[in-house]
Amino acid sequence: RTLAAVDQALHDSLTGLAGRALFFDRLAHTFAAAGRSVLPFGMIFIDLDGFKAVNDRLGHAGGDQLLAEAASRIQACLREADTAARLGGDEFGVLIEKVLGIEVMIATAERIARAIAEPFSVLGTEVAVTAGIGVALSSDELHDGDELVRHADIAMYRAKRRGGDCVVVFDPSMSGQGQLS
């Protein structure tokens, strides 16, 4: 395979962010290295609220433009070492390594929520979307990175059930209440 083909397989061509495979590879690497770090890591799971309506109204070209601009806004809220990825459709994931605590995760998620809530200009039309965001922090109880993703996913679905446009932090009492996308 050529280098370009490998890059295309690892990055989302629409947004330029890491793709699902690269995100899960970095997550596995981070989980494996966690025992050597005193600082935890976390995940932010983002699902755009109102994306389907924009896609229906402005077509796939409008939806694609919205996704690319949302990705750019998400990336602008992160540190250089953080990994943002398009996980599929209108869902994004952010892996934050060496985080100083859940407060930092929440502050980052709230920055992303505010950035997404700013109006977008899509195909010359102003559109408004928000995001349902789930946050999960690593812990000694986690067995693998997939479990962290499940926790962030469960928290994101809780945010969606609340009507979206909010940030929800995973709590163990939520276990068994979500679905991995």
Disulfide bonds with the S-S distance in Angstrom:
none
